[in-house]
Amino acid sequence: MTSPRPVPTTTADGSALPAVLTAPTGGEPAASYLAGVRDSVRRQLRTHGAVLLRGFDIGDVSGFEGVVRAMSGAPLSYAERSSPRSTIAGQVYTSTDYPPTEEIFLHNENSYQATWPLTLFFYCITPPDTRGATPLADTRRVLRSIDPSVREEFTRRGWTVVRNFTEGFGVPWQQAFGTTDRAEVERYCARSGVEVTWIGRTGLRTTARRQAVHQHPVTGESVWFNHLTFFHVTTLPEEDCEGLREMFDEADLPTNTYYGDGAPVPDEIVAHLRDCYRAAQRRFDWQRDDVLIVDNMLSAHGREPFTGSRRIAVAMAEPLPGA
């Protein structure tokens, strides 16, 4: 069997994110092909942070799940949700169900949790008419670009996320935790290092302290792996940020982030972090039946605004417990 040949999407600085693997023959079934070259593709994944499969026969959503299993084993369920998704089939979901006019800022999937998927899979069922890319950013590059004093501060202090599940704002806690049983939520949070505070009859506040910098379990490289920037209120569109700050006290914001000891992170520090992500960002245009495989610790991902009937399926695999 022919080994996959990386065709990098080269940028001005010579980096390749993602590496592109084209089918050796038109319409080759992706799952059976990957089963024979899995180790080679995984090496490319650890080098580049993401690999784009193009020109393969995916075989619709059931075939996409076969790709996941060929590379990484059984797909995972989506737990402790922070964004709305719909189930397509089994453990294959839609990408985040946000309005097409909105950007989804770069982030690493579930990095606010005690356990996260090491590998992500995106399958382009229907490409958008315009834009709608899934931009990527190398978290090794992001880490290197952060001001050393800022980087050291977060390495030492960690970061904290506070989520307030308030009726009418964001994902309800029942949907986030997949249960209406408060005791089950408490048991899950106790296992996951999350503090729980019930507020009134319907409200819930969760608080979790996490590391900001991690070591990749395979490569040993240091990576900037967290939701600190994504969940900070200033990363929302300016008018949304201002509206929420007028509506809620700081402690009651739907989602916000802090230093690990609970101290506020200055807005200008978060703006600096956003600049570091954007400087590392790379993009490509989706084509029908593309499959993007992402190392979730080496690459952050996001979503551009788009027009048209963009439909991207998502699956997660290889659960990895944090420190």
N, C-alpha and C positions, 0 to 999 in steps of 0.2 A: 504494500500500500504506500502511496506517495505521502511523504511527510509534509505537514503544512508549512507554507512559506510565508513568513511575515512580510506584509507590504505596509510599512509605517506611514501614517499620516504625518508628514514632516512639517514642522513649524520653523519659524525663522531662527530659533535657537537650536535646531537640530533634534528636538525631542519628538517622540512618537507616542501619542495618547489619543485613541487606542492604536494598538497594532492591528492591522487588517489581514485576515486570513481568507483568501478567496477559494472557492470550490475548485479542485483540480479538474473536474469535468462538470459541465452544466447540469444542474438539478440533482447533484449527488445527495443522498439522504444524510442529513447532518448527524443524527444520533449514531448511526452505524459507523460513519466516518470517524467521529470523535472517539468512539470506543477503541479504535486502533491506534490513535495518536494522542491519547489523553495526557500522558506525561509531558510530551513536547509542548502541547498547548498550555499546560499548567506552568511550565517554565517561562513561556512568553508572558503569561499572566503575572508572574512574580517580578518579571523584569519591567514590563511596561505599565502594569497596574490595571489594564483593561485590554480585551481582545474582541474585535468585531468580526463575526462570521458573516460572509457575504456571498451570495450566489448559490447557497445550499437549498435543498428541498427540506423544509422544516416539518411539513405535515400538519399544519394547523396547531391548535392549542395542545392536543394530545401528543403531537410530535415534539412540541416545545418542552413538555414535561419530560419526554424521553431524552432530550438534550441535557436537561438538568441532571437527570439520573446518570447519564453516561459520564458526565464531568464530575459530579459532586454527591451523588446519592439522592436520597429522598428529599423533596422540598419541604420547607418549614411552614408552619402556620404563622400568621401575623398577630403577635401578642403585644400588649401594652401599647396600643395604637396611639399615634399622635396626629394622624391625618386620615381623611375619609378615603376608603377604597371599597371596591366591590369585588366579590368572588366571581371569577369566570368559570373555573372548574377545579375541584379539589383544592390544592394549595397554590393555585395560579390566580393572581389578582390583577385588577386594573392598576395602572399607575395612578398616583394621587388624583382624586376627583376634584380638582380645583378649576375655577373658570379659566377658559383659554387665554384671557387677556392678562392673567397674572403670572409673574415669574415665581418659580420655586427656587430659593437660594441653595447654593451648594451645601451638601451635608453628607454624612456617613450614616447609613441606615442603622437605626436602633443604637447609636453610640451612647445614648443616655440610659441604656438598660444595663443590667448586670451580665446579660448574655446577648450576643449579637451574631448575625450571620457573617461568615467570612467571605462568602461568595454570593453575588447577585447576578440575576439573569433578566435581560429585557428583550422582548420579542416584538418586532414591528409588524402588527397585523395590517394597519392602515397608516401610511405616512401622512403627515400634515400637508396642507397646500403650501404654506410658507412657514419658515422658522420651525419652532417646536423641537429643536435639538435637545438631547440629553447631554449637556456640557459636563466635562470631567475636569478635575484638578488633582494633580499629584500631591498627596499629603506630605510626602517627603520634601517636596519643593516648597509647599506652604510653610512647613515648620522652619525651614532654613531662612525664609524671607521675613519671618516675624522679628521685630526688634528684639535683640538679645535680652534686654531687661524685662520686656513683656513676657517673652518665652520663659525666662527663669521664674518669674512670678507665678505663672500658671503651673509650671512644672512642680514648684514647691507647694502651692496652696490648693491646686486642683480647681474644680469648678462645681457649682451647684445649680440644679434646675428645679424651679418651683412651678408646678402646674395647678391651676385652680379650675376645677370642673364646675362651671357655673351654667345654669340653664340658659340656653340661647346663644352660648359662645363656644365654638369649637366642638370637638368630639365629646359626647356625653361619657361619663365614667363607665356607664353600663356597656357602651360600645368599646371603649378603650380596653377594658379588662375582660370583655366577653362574658359578663355575668351580672345579675341583679342582686347577688348575695353579697352583702357588705363583709361578712365574715370571710368569704372566699377572697375578696379583694385584700383584706388585711393579711391573710395567710400568704398570698402571692407577694405582697410588698415586703413582708417580714423575710421571706426567702431571698428577696432581691435587693435588700438594703435600702428600702424606700420608706420614709416616714409618712404616716397617714394621719390626717386630721379631718374629721367629719364636721361640716359647717352647716348648721341648720338642718332642715328636713331633706334637702336635695343636694347640697354642695359637698365637695371633696377637695382637699388640698393635699398634694403629694410633694415631698421634698427628697431629692436624691443627690448625694455628693459623689462625684466621679473624678477619675484622672483626666487630665487634658492631653497628656503625651503618653503614648503607649509604644511598646516594642512589637514589631510584627512577629507572629509566632513561627514563621518559616524563614524569613530573610534576616530577622534580628534587627532590622532598621528601625530607627525612631520615627514615629509618624504623629502628626497633629490629628487626633481622632477624638472628636467630641461634637456636641450640638450647641456649644456655647454661643457661637455667632448666630446660628440658625434660629434659636429660641429667644434671643435677646429682642426686646420690644422694638429697638431702633432698626432692626433688619426688616421690619414691616414697611410698606409704603408710608411715606412721611405723614400723610393725612390720617392713616389708620393708627399709626403710632401716637400722634397727637390726640386723636379722639379717645383712644383707650386710656391714655394718661390723664385726660380730663374726667373720664368716667369712673376710673378705679383708683384707689390708693395703690401705692407701689406693691404692697404685699398681696394685693388681690388681683393683679393683672392675670389674664388667662394663662400666659406663659411668660416667664422671664428667667434670666440667668445671672449668676453672681460668682464671686470667688468661692472657693471651697469652704471658707469659714463664714459665708453668708454676707460678706461685705459687698456693696455695689461695685460693679465694674464701670468705670467712667465711659460715657458714650464715645469719647474720642478713641479709646482703646478698641472698642468694638468696631468702629469705623476703620481703624488701621487693620484689624483682622479681615474685614470684608475686602479691603484693598489687596491684601495678600492672596486671598482666594481668587479674586478676579484676575490678578496678574498671572496666576498659574492656570487659568481656565483654558481649555481646548474644546473645540466643537467639531461635529460632522453632521451632515444632513442624512436623515433616515431614508432608507429604501425598503420597499416591501420585502418581508421575510428576513431582514437583518436580525441577527441575534447578537446582543452585546453582553459579554461576560465581564464582570467587574470584581476585582479584589476590593472588598469593602473597606479594608484598612489602608490600602495604598492609594485609592482614588475616591475623592468625594464626587458626588453627582448632583445635578439639579434639573431644571426644566425651563426652557425658554417659553415665552408667550407664543401663540400660534394661531393660524387660521385653518379651517377645514376640519375634517373628521378624523383627527389623530387618534389612533387606538394602539396603545402599547401595553402588552401583558408583562407582568413582573413575577418572578419567583426568587425565593431566598433559600440558601442551603449552607451546610457546614456550621452548626452552632459552635460558638467559641465563648467560653466563660471568661469574664474579665478578672483582673486581680482583685 
